[in-house]
Structure formats: C-alpha cells, structure tokens
Amino acid sequence: MRVVVVGATGNLGAPLLPRLQAEPEVTSLVGVARRGPRMATPPYGEVTWFSIDVGADDSPVALERAFAGADAVVHLGWALQPSHRKAVMYRTNVLGTSHVLDAAARAGVPHVLVASSVGAYSRGPKGRRVDETYKTKGVRRSSYSKHKSINERVMDAFAEQHPEVTLTRMRPGLVFQAAAASEIVGLFAGRWVPTRWMQRVRPPFLPLAPRFVSQVVHASDVADAFWRAIDRRAGGAFNLAAEPVVDPDRIARAFGSRLLPVPYRLLRAVVQLTWLARLQPTEPGWLDIAAKIPVMSTEKARTVLGWTPRHTSDETLREFAHALAHRTNHEGSHPLNG
C-alpha cells in the first residue's frame, strides 16, 4: 500500500508517519510539505519527500506527480498564521485543499482523507452532543472556522463529482501533543512570551470565560483514527475527541492553577484590541470557537473505526502544560493542523 501524507511535518503529520510505518501493509510512504525535514531521522526516515506549496497555482501538477500510484492520500496541510493576512491563509487552507482534491482525482487515487475540524460546525449546544450530520456552516467571526466550513462545501462538491473516490473527513477537537508545545505558544501568543518560569512555579490564576467548554484530543490518537480509516477504506465524516469534555476548571487544574472567571465579552474585547494593535497574533475568532462550537459525539468513530483514544483529555492537557514549561517542540509542528 502506498500512502501520501500532505502536510507531513505538522502537528498531525509527525505522529501519523510512524503510525503508518508501523503497519506492514504500508509498503511505500510519501511526505509532501512546503519545506521538507532537514534530517532524515525518525519519524522522517524511509519517506520519499516532495517539497510543494499546495497553495501555488502550479501545485496541482506537482501534486499529481507525488500522488502517482497512491492507494490513499491524507491531506493535513493548514496555515494558522499570519492571522492578519487573510488572503495568505485562504491561499493555503482553501485553495490548497482544492488543489489536493483535484490532483488526487486526476491521479486516480481511490481514497482521499482530509483533516477537517470541530471548528467547521455551526454554533451549537454544549449540554448535548451532536453527530456528524450537524450543520457545518462555521462560526461567523473566526477565519479558521470559515475556512474549514468552505472546505466542507468543497468536499461536498468533490464527493458528488467523483463518486468513485472514497472521501473521509476527520473532525477532531483541539489537537495537542507535547512535541508541539513551543510552536503553539509562538502561533497563539508570540515567540517572545516566556514560559520556562513554569518549571519552578505555576500561574496562581488562569483567566478564562465560563463559556469555554470544548473537546481536545491527542495528536497520536488522531493519527490512529486516520490509519484505521485507511485500513478499512471508511468514507464519510468522523468526530474525534477524548473524554471527558473540557471546561475552564479542568484547564486550570491541568496547568496547576485556579480558575479566574472572566466575562466572555470582556476577554474578547481585550484579545480584539491587542490583536488589532499587533501585540499578539491570536485573532478573537478563536474565543468564538471555544465559546460557541457544539460538543461532539464520537460514537461513529468508535463503532465504525473501532477507535478508542489512548489519552484522556486530562492527560493530554497535563502533558501539554508540562511541555509548555519546557518549550518542547517537534520540527515543523503546529496545532490544529486539521
């Protein structure tokens, strides 16, 4: 089996490569990234690499060559920054996804898997769970959510035009792992923010809005779900999240802190002003995602894929908090890569 991973050096690609390498059925593994790894060390050893910018106008031709003979293509590529340059992110996130799908169809790839997100869902309930049929119109004021929603429509059109291709959409919650901690800080708070002091003392209070109820999942568990879908040739959408559901108290405890409740509108106003002033790189739309996206049911992934996450949400957050203090990072990794 020949598998191609687009966005292979990111937060999801890094754990997916060794997961695929561990399977005897995978006899050929191809990685696609805008910049390939600097060294052919694990998990990057024994991988054929193509350096392709998926958003470039000529990328479909290069992608078609990379996809030649593939049994499955996994698309994980995504840009979270620069958040002030929406056209640049759209080029990678939306045009890049269209280019990958078009190239896969031309190359005759029988199975395409795309990393979507809980962020694709419309505003929804926190007190009950939604399944994969819930509407995916996104959260209006979040660029990330809007791009994920647009891609859902792109995939709808692709599925209708190419019924011969099995199309899989993975919709994970917020994806974390220790290896991406330093990069996450850089993307959402700025690389100048110091965190090593957390090795000696944890913050006494963590300011969060009570409305921030969400779901997280470990990157390695998402990688396992992708392999299970490849192995079973399982199409359709799958929600992926660990248990239990995460609320502000759980987040604070994971960081060894106490919750300091802050009104949502006040917190959003502060983030909005500091983002507009370019004091930090996180657009306020991320707060809208945390406050408004629904809680997902993962029953379909558990039954159809036989998927059970190995890491609880508490373990995932504690691992991330510990790594954050030590500024652990994997080459090229970033969070929510799908």
TASULDA-V502160 format. One record per pair of residues at least 12 apart in sequence whose ideal C-beta (glycine too) atoms are under 6 Angstrom apart, sorted by the first residue. I is the first residue (numbers start at 1). J is the second residue. Records with the same first field share a line. If there is no record, write none. Layout:
I->J ; J
//
This chain:
1->25 ; 26 ; 27 ; 71
2->28 ; 69 ; 70 ; 71
3->20 ; 26 ; 29 ; 72
4->30 ; 67 ; 70 ; 73
5->31 ; 74
6->32 ; 75 ; 77 ; 100
7->76 ; 77
8->31 ; 33
9->33 ; 37 ; 332
10->76 ; 333 ; 334 ; 337
11->175 ; 180 ; 219 ; 333 ; 334 ; 335 ; 337
12->76 ; 219 ; 222 ; 337 ; 338
13->76
14->330 ; 333
15->219 ; 220 ; 223
16->223 ; 226
17->43
18->43
19->223 ; 227
29->47
30->48
31->47 ; 49
32->50 ; 52 ; 66
34->53
36->49 ; 51
50->66
54->77 ; 96 ; 99 ; 100
55->91 ; 92 ; 95 ; 96
59->99
60->99 ; 102 ; 103
63->103
64->103 ; 106 ; 107
67->103 ; 104 ; 107 ; 109
68->107
70->109
72->111 ; 230
73->104 ; 109 ; 112
74->113 ; 226
75->100 ; 114
76->115 ; 337 ; 338
77->96
78->93 ; 337
79->92 ; 93
80->187
81->187 ; 281
83->281 ; 283
86->143
93->147
94->147 ; 150
97->151
98->154
101->158
105->162
111->166 ; 233
112->165 ; 167
113->168 ; 229
114->169
115->170 ; 338
116->148 ; 169 ; 171
117->148 ; 171 ; 338
118->171 ; 173 ; 293 ; 296
119->144 ; 145 ; 148 ; 289
120->136 ; 148 ; 149 ; 152
121->134 ; 136 ; 293 ; 294
122->135 ; 137
123->292
124->294
125->294
126->213 ; 295
129->295 ; 297
130->294
131->297
132->237 ; 239 ; 300
136->149 ; 152
137->149
139->288 ; 289 ; 292
141->285 ; 288
142->285 ; 288 ; 289
143->285
145->289
166->233 ; 235
167->235
168->229 ; 235
169->237
170->238
171->239
172->217 ; 222 ; 240
173->215 ; 216 ; 217 ; 241
174->216
175->217 ; 219 ; 222 ; 335 ; 336
176->216 ; 316 ; 320
177->218 ; 219
178->319 ; 323 ; 328
179->330 ; 333
180->333 ; 335
181->320 ; 323 ; 324 ; 328
182->327 ; 329
183->329 ; 333 ; 334
184->335
187->334
188->282
189->280
190->280 ; 281
195->324 ; 325
198->325
199->325
202->256 ; 257
203->257
205->257 ; 258 ; 260
206->252 ; 255 ; 257
207->260 ; 262
208->248
209->262 ; 264 ; 267
210->261
211->264 ; 291
212->248 ; 290
213->247
214->246 ; 290
215->241 ; 245
216->246 ; 313 ; 316
217->240 ; 241 ; 242
218->311 ; 316
221->309 ; 310 ; 311
222->240
225->240 ; 307
228->305 ; 307
229->305
234->304
238->300 ; 301
239->296 ; 298
240->301
241->296 ; 298
242->309 ; 311 ; 312 ; 313
244->313
245->295
246->313
254->317 ; 318 ; 321
255->321
264->291
268->284 ; 287
271->284 ; 287
272->284
//
